[in-house]
């Protein structure tokens, strides 16, 4: 290569490799009635960094030794004060994001729940 030829660097040259982390969360759509026309749902509202109100389903991390269903019931109760029981699986969302120098692979399990108390 001549001294005036451009040097090509790898796109990853100089970058630190991010540590990969697996996370599993669970939560759900909790309704106060099995009658669809009458049912109300519990949502979590929060203000983001830009001051916008965002709505989401209650959810949180699955603890060691806990099933996704158990975690969903616990998280709904912790975040809303509503005790519920799982009546169906709604599905799982699988996604990646980067936070605190880590590349996080998250699996989020959602369940349909019926409120029993709260």
Buried (B, 14 or more C-beta within 10 A) or exposed (E): EEEEEEEEEEEEEEEEEEEEEEEBBBBBBBBBEEEEEEBEEBEBEEEEEEEEEEEEBBBBEBEEEBEBBBBBBBBBBEBBEBBBEBEEBBEEEEEEEEEEEEEBBBBBBBBBBBBEEE
